[in-house]
């Protein structure tokens, strides 16, 4: 498989940041031509409880029950 093909994401996280607010994040590798290095890219978005539960279920991670702040 070529490294320029479809890449898998990793490093999934879900954190409760408020009463009904959650921060979900994940990482994937980006490659550039003429470079042997990989450049990890991270995406983080804010969502509600329904979206956070769906994200946790899809990626098989624990759903946070209490705020970590």
WOKABEL-V555398 format. One record per backbone hydrogen bond with DSSP energy under -0.5 kcal/mol. CO is the residue of the C=O (numbers start at 1). NH is the residue of the N-H. If there is no record, write none. Layout:
# WOKABEL-V555398
[[CO & NH] [CO & NH]]
This chain:
# WOKABEL-V555398
[[2 & 5] [10 & 27] [13 & 25] [15 & 17] [15 & 23] [16 & 68] [21 & 17] [21 & 18] [22 & 24] [22 & 47] [23 & 15] [24 & 45] [25 & 13] [26 & 43] [27 & 10] [28 & 41] [30 & 39] [32 & 35] [37 & 32] [38 & 40] [39 & 30] [41 & 28] [43 & 26] [45 & 24] [47 & 22] [48 & 52] [49 & 53] [50 & 54] [51 & 55] [52 & 56] [53 & 57] [54 & 58] [55 & 59] [56 & 60] [56 & 61] [57 & 60]]
